[in-house]
Amino acid sequence: MDEQLLSGRSDDELSSHREKEPILSTAFVVAAWIVIAVLACLALLVVSVLAWGLFMLLTTRLPVFSVTVDVFSGLEDRVPRAFNLTLGIDNVGGEYDVCVGGEAVVLYGDVPLAVGRVEELCVPRKGAADLAVVAASGGVGVPKALAELMAGEKRADGAVHAEVRVISAKHRRLLSCTAALDKGPARPYPCKKSIMDDESDGVRRDGSG
């Protein structure tokens, strides 16, 4: 009789276990589909973000700055120096307004040759503009030692290469452009952009002395 009771109990437990198997299997399948759906949504989100980033990269271009030395004088004679410059701002591929304003300094060997005022100008997104700048020494001509360095570079390279810095402290923007000073046709030279961390006059690099 004990054997029958044990046998009957085992059959009941086996039957109950068999009844629970489909429920557990269904729950597992549902959970698996939920996990797959979540992963698919995450993958779609990642692909969408990457696609948008690629689209913005291909369609958006940072502002491009350039400087053209239209006319210059006073480099060879001991007379005041003067530079007629054109600051070009290409914001055609930009997504925000670009502003400049402050002063321009023409340097040779980190020695200032002339200084001029840069008018306030904001170029709207998708726009472009040219800004005329006049820089002058307001004093005597090039010092003899500096004139000799210029003459040596001109003999070696055929031109004197000066740096034009456009300092827009109000807009925390500093442009550095290397331009050839020669008698050839005037052409634009690209500028490197950097952010001004302080209100330095821009002649001291990184605000140092």
C-alpha positions as a Markdown table, in Angstrom:
| # | Residue | x | y | z |
|---|---|---|---|---|
| 1 | Met | 0.0 | 0.0 | 0.0 |
| 2 | Asp | 2.9 | 2.3 | 0.8 |
| 3 | Glu | 4.3 | 1.6 | -2.6 |
| 4 | Gln | 1.0 | 2.6 | -4.2 |
| 5 | Leu | 0.9 | 5.9 | -2.3 |
| 6 | Leu | 4.4 | 6.7 | -3.3 |
| 7 | Ser | 3.7 | 5.8 | -6.8 |
| 8 | Gly | 0.5 | 7.9 | -6.8 |
| 9 | Arg | 2.3 | 10.9 | -5.4 |
| 10 | Ser | 5.0 | 10.7 | -8.0 |
| 11 | Asp | 2.5 | 10.6 | -10.8 |
| 12 | Asp | 0.8 | 13.7 | -9.4 |
| 13 | Glu | 4.0 | 15.6 | -9.1 |
| 14 | Leu | 5.0 | 14.5 | -12.7 |
| 15 | Ser | 1.6 | 15.6 | -14.0 |
| 16 | Ser | 1.9 | 19.0 | -12.3 |
| 17 | His | 5.4 | 19.5 | -13.6 |
| 18 | Arg | 4.2 | 18.7 | -17.2 |
| 19 | Glu | 1.4 | 21.2 | -16.8 |
| 20 | Lys | 3.9 | 24.0 | -15.8 |
| 21 | Glu | 6.3 | 23.3 | -18.7 |
| 22 | Pro | 4.2 | 25.1 | -21.4 |
| 23 | Ile | 3.7 | 28.2 | -19.1 |
| 24 | Leu | 7.4 | 28.4 | -18.4 |
| 25 | Ser | 8.2 | 28.0 | -22.1 |
| 26 | Thr | 5.7 | 30.7 | -23.1 |
| 27 | Ala | 7.1 | 33.2 | -20.5 |
| 28 | Phe | 10.6 | 32.5 | -21.8 |
| 29 | Val | 9.6 | 33.2 | -25.4 |
| 30 | Val | 7.8 | 36.4 | -24.4 |
| 31 | Ala | 10.8 | 37.6 | -22.5 |
| 32 | Ala | 13.1 | 36.7 | -25.4 |
| 33 | Trp | 11.0 | 38.7 | -27.8 |
| 34 | Ile | 11.0 | 41.7 | -25.4 |
| 35 | Val | 14.8 | 41.6 | -25.2 |
| 36 | Ile | 15.0 | 41.3 | -29.0 |
| 37 | Ala | 12.7 | 44.3 | -29.4 |
| 38 | Val | 14.6 | 46.4 | -27.0 |
| 39 | Leu | 17.9 | 45.6 | -28.7 |
| 40 | Ala | 16.4 | 46.4 | -32.1 |
| 41 | Cys | 15.2 | 49.8 | -30.8 |
| 42 | Leu | 18.6 | 50.5 | -29.4 |
| 43 | Ala | 20.3 | 49.5 | -32.6 |
| 44 | Leu | 17.9 | 51.7 | -34.6 |
| 45 | Leu | 18.6 | 54.6 | -32.3 |
| 46 | Val | 22.4 | 54.2 | -32.7 |
| 47 | Val | 22.1 | 54.0 | -36.5 |
| 48 | Ser | 19.9 | 57.1 | -36.5 |
| 49 | Val | 22.3 | 59.1 | -34.4 |
| 50 | Leu | 25.3 | 58.0 | -36.6 |
| 51 | Ala | 23.3 | 58.9 | -39.8 |
| 52 | Trp | 22.4 | 62.3 | -38.4 |
| 53 | Gly | 26.0 | 63.0 | -37.4 |
| 54 | Leu | 27.3 | 62.0 | -40.8 |
| 55 | Phe | 24.7 | 64.2 | -42.5 |
| 56 | Met | 25.7 | 67.2 | -40.3 |
| 57 | Leu | 29.4 | 66.5 | -41.0 |
| 58 | Leu | 28.9 | 66.5 | -44.7 |
| 59 | Thr | 26.6 | 69.5 | -44.9 |
| 60 | Thr | 28.0 | 71.7 | -42.1 |
| 61 | Arg | 31.3 | 73.5 | -42.6 |
| 62 | Leu | 33.1 | 75.7 | -40.0 |
| 63 | Pro | 33.7 | 79.3 | -40.9 |
| 64 | Val | 36.7 | 80.0 | -43.0 |
| 65 | Phe | 38.8 | 83.2 | -42.5 |
| 66 | Ser | 41.4 | 84.6 | -44.8 |
| 67 | Val | 43.5 | 87.8 | -45.1 |
| 68 | Thr | 44.6 | 89.5 | -48.4 |
| 69 | Val | 47.4 | 92.1 | -48.3 |
| 70 | Asp | 46.1 | 94.4 | -51.1 |
| 71 | Val | 48.8 | 97.2 | -50.7 |
| 72 | Phe | 51.7 | 97.7 | -48.4 |
| 73 | Ser | 54.5 | 100.2 | -48.0 |
| 74 | Gly | 57.4 | 101.3 | -45.8 |
| 75 | Leu | 59.3 | 98.0 | -45.5 |
| 76 | Glu | 62.4 | 99.0 | -47.4 |
| 77 | Asp | 62.6 | 102.7 | -46.6 |
| 78 | Arg | 62.8 | 104.3 | -43.2 |
| 79 | Val | 59.2 | 105.7 | -43.5 |
| 80 | Pro | 56.0 | 104.9 | -41.6 |
| 81 | Arg | 54.6 | 101.5 | -42.6 |
| 82 | Ala | 51.1 | 101.0 | -44.0 |
| 83 | Phe | 49.0 | 97.9 | -45.0 |
| 84 | Asn | 45.7 | 97.8 | -46.7 |
| 85 | Leu | 44.2 | 94.4 | -45.8 |
| 86 | Thr | 41.0 | 92.6 | -46.6 |
| 87 | Leu | 39.6 | 90.2 | -44.1 |
| 88 | Gly | 37.5 | 87.5 | -45.7 |
| 89 | Ile | 34.8 | 85.6 | -43.8 |
| 90 | Asp | 33.2 | 82.6 | -45.5 |
| 91 | Asn | 30.3 | 81.3 | -43.4 |
| 92 | Val | 28.4 | 79.7 | -46.3 |
| 93 | Gly | 28.5 | 76.3 | -44.7 |
| 94 | Gly | 28.0 | 77.6 | -41.1 |
| 95 | Glu | 25.1 | 77.1 | -38.8 |
| 96 | Tyr | 25.5 | 80.2 | -36.6 |
| 97 | Asp | 26.5 | 83.8 | -37.0 |
| 98 | Val | 30.2 | 84.7 | -37.0 |
| 99 | Cys | 31.3 | 88.0 | -35.5 |
| 100 | Val | 34.7 | 89.9 | -35.5 |
| 101 | Gly | 35.8 | 93.2 | -34.3 |
| 102 | Gly | 38.8 | 94.7 | -32.5 |
| 103 | Glu | 42.2 | 95.2 | -34.0 |
| 104 | Ala | 44.6 | 93.8 | -36.5 |
| 105 | Val | 48.4 | 93.6 | -35.9 |
| 106 | Val | 51.0 | 93.0 | -38.6 |
| 107 | Leu | 54.1 | 91.3 | -37.2 |
| 108 | Tyr | 57.4 | 90.2 | -38.5 |
| 109 | Gly | 59.4 | 87.9 | -36.3 |
| 110 | Asp | 56.9 | 88.5 | -33.5 |
| 111 | Val | 57.7 | 92.3 | -33.7 |
| 112 | Pro | 54.7 | 94.5 | -34.4 |
| 113 | Leu | 55.0 | 96.5 | -37.6 |
| 114 | Ala | 51.6 | 98.1 | -37.8 |
| 115 | Val | 48.2 | 98.1 | -36.0 |
| 116 | Gly | 44.7 | 98.9 | -37.3 |
| 117 | Arg | 41.1 | 98.8 | -36.2 |
| 118 | Val | 38.8 | 96.0 | -37.2 |
| 119 | Glu | 35.2 | 97.2 | -37.4 |
| 120 | Glu | 32.5 | 95.1 | -35.8 |
| 121 | Leu | 30.9 | 92.8 | -38.3 |
| 122 | Cys | 28.6 | 89.8 | -37.9 |
| 123 | Val | 28.3 | 87.5 | -40.9 |
| 124 | Pro | 25.0 | 85.5 | -40.8 |
| 125 | Arg | 24.8 | 81.8 | -41.3 |
| 126 | Lys | 25.0 | 80.8 | -44.9 |
| 127 | Gly | 26.7 | 84.1 | -45.7 |
| 128 | Ala | 30.0 | 85.6 | -46.6 |
| 129 | Ala | 31.6 | 89.0 | -46.4 |
| 130 | Asp | 34.9 | 91.0 | -46.9 |
| 131 | Leu | 36.0 | 93.6 | -44.5 |
| 132 | Ala | 38.6 | 96.3 | -45.3 |
| 133 | Val | 41.3 | 97.0 | -42.7 |
| 134 | Val | 44.0 | 99.6 | -42.7 |
| 135 | Ala | 47.0 | 99.0 | -40.4 |
| 136 | Ala | 49.8 | 101.6 | -40.0 |
| 137 | Ser | 52.9 | 102.1 | -37.8 |
| 138 | Gly | 52.2 | 105.7 | -36.9 |
| 139 | Gly | 55.9 | 106.3 | -36.4 |
| 140 | Val | 59.3 | 105.7 | -37.9 |
| 141 | Gly | 60.2 | 103.0 | -40.4 |
| 142 | Val | 61.5 | 99.5 | -39.9 |
| 143 | Pro | 64.5 | 99.3 | -37.5 |
| 144 | Lys | 67.8 | 98.5 | -39.2 |
| 145 | Ala | 68.2 | 95.0 | -37.7 |
| 146 | Leu | 64.7 | 94.0 | -38.7 |
| 147 | Ala | 65.1 | 95.4 | -42.2 |
| 148 | Glu | 68.2 | 93.3 | -42.7 |
| 149 | Leu | 66.3 | 90.2 | -41.7 |
| 150 | Met | 63.6 | 91.0 | -44.2 |
| 151 | Ala | 66.1 | 91.7 | -46.9 |
| 152 | Gly | 67.8 | 88.3 | -46.2 |
| 153 | Glu | 64.5 | 86.4 | -46.4 |
| 154 | Lys | 63.5 | 88.2 | -49.6 |
| 155 | Arg | 66.8 | 87.2 | -51.2 |
| 156 | Ala | 66.3 | 83.6 | -50.1 |
| 157 | Asp | 62.6 | 83.1 | -50.7 |
| 158 | Gly | 61.7 | 85.9 | -53.0 |
| 159 | Ala | 59.2 | 87.4 | -50.5 |
| 160 | Val | 58.9 | 88.6 | -47.0 |
| 161 | His | 56.4 | 86.5 | -44.9 |
| 162 | Ala | 54.6 | 88.5 | -42.2 |
| 163 | Glu | 51.9 | 87.4 | -39.7 |
| 164 | Val | 48.6 | 89.2 | -39.5 |
| 165 | Arg | 46.7 | 88.7 | -36.3 |
| 166 | Val | 43.1 | 89.7 | -36.0 |
| 167 | Ile | 42.2 | 90.1 | -32.3 |
| 168 | Ser | 38.5 | 90.0 | -31.5 |
| 169 | Ala | 38.6 | 90.0 | -27.7 |
| 170 | Lys | 34.9 | 90.8 | -27.4 |
| 171 | His | 34.1 | 87.6 | -29.3 |
| 172 | Arg | 37.0 | 85.6 | -27.8 |
| 173 | Arg | 38.5 | 85.0 | -31.3 |
| 174 | Leu | 42.1 | 85.2 | -32.4 |
| 175 | Leu | 43.1 | 84.7 | -36.1 |
| 176 | Ser | 46.6 | 84.2 | -37.2 |
| 177 | Cys | 47.4 | 84.5 | -40.9 |
| 178 | Thr | 50.8 | 84.2 | -42.6 |
| 179 | Ala | 51.0 | 86.3 | -45.8 |
| 180 | Ala | 53.7 | 86.9 | -48.3 |
| 181 | Leu | 54.6 | 90.5 | -48.8 |
| 182 | Asp | 55.7 | 90.8 | -52.5 |
| 183 | Lys | 54.8 | 92.7 | -55.6 |
| 184 | Gly | 52.8 | 89.8 | -57.1 |
| 185 | Pro | 49.1 | 89.7 | -57.5 |
| 186 | Ala | 47.2 | 90.0 | -54.2 |
| 187 | Arg | 45.7 | 86.8 | -53.0 |
| 188 | Pro | 43.9 | 85.5 | -49.9 |
| 189 | Tyr | 45.9 | 83.6 | -47.2 |
| 190 | Pro | 44.1 | 81.2 | -44.8 |
| 191 | Cys | 43.9 | 82.0 | -41.1 |
| 192 | Lys | 44.2 | 79.7 | -38.2 |
| 193 | Lys | 41.5 | 80.1 | -35.6 |
| 194 | Ser | 41.9 | 79.9 | -31.8 |
| 195 | Ile | 39.9 | 80.9 | -28.7 |
| 196 | Met | 41.1 | 83.7 | -26.5 |
| 197 | Asp | 41.0 | 82.7 | -22.9 |
| 198 | Asp | 41.7 | 86.2 | -21.6 |
| 199 | Glu | 41.7 | 89.8 | -22.8 |
| 200 | Ser | 45.3 | 89.7 | -23.9 |
| 201 | Asp | 46.2 | 92.1 | -26.8 |
| 202 | Gly | 46.9 | 89.1 | -28.9 |
| 203 | Val | 50.6 | 90.0 | -29.5 |
| 204 | Arg | 51.7 | 87.8 | -26.5 |
| 205 | Arg | 51.0 | 84.2 | -27.4 |
| 206 | Asp | 48.7 | 82.4 | -25.0 |
| 207 | Gly | 48.6 | 85.5 | -22.9 |
| 208 | Ser | 52.2 | 85.1 | -21.8 |
| 209 | Gly | 54.9 | 87.8 | -21.9 |
